[in-house]
């Protein structure tokens, strides 16, 4: 089966110890069956596994994450020794029957940087190097004849939530990081006007366009969800949050919680 990737994915490299928000802490790592069978034969690893998952330290860090933020398992055995989730993160795959559309998720700070800083419409590349036509619902985001704010209204069927209501909806979901709920309550307490949202979106047109395209691509044209996400991120930026950090936090809280992403896609259908 053919796998298609946005062109910027070829530049992705894990930052390892240079990462400020390591993916090797705060996450419960479920181990695939083949890797689990291999790990259970290794006494240096098996004692750190329980119920098919790595037993995190009290501070939430993976037992193989060293104090210098390098992976002990990679250093000893190489990347191929890792379980699937550790090798694949932050990649995602959407099986569409005759092909798979893949990408890299915003929860990773380096992936987030690559997505937001990408210049122009991204190219969809097959494994043989050929360029694949972007889906219509992605191409519409890159229509240069209209400002992003106008395109968001088109793909979402119109603006249907203000900043306070939107933040309340997201605040009602599962909370993984206490800092996230603080940011949402700041919006609830001091709502952002539609005009201010539009101004922030205009000032960061390239970054928000790239985020919208990423969301439309990953969630197969979920226009209202993409638009409400952009508005929420604009609210966070208006209140002083860095746009890349806002996108990374949103991804960790919403995209990487099965409960939250299902809730968000259903609510903003």
PyMOL commands that set and color helices and strands:
alter all, ss='L'
color gray80, all
select helices_A, chain A and resi 7-11+16-18+33-39+43-46+72-77+79-81+84-88+109-117+136-142+148-156+163-171+178-189+194-203+205-218+223-238+243-255+258-267
alter helices_A, ss='H'
color red, helices_A
select strands_A, chain A and resi 2-6+49-50+53-54+91-95+99-104+124-126+131-132
alter strands_A, ss='S'
color yellow, strands_A
deselect
rebuild
show_as cartoon
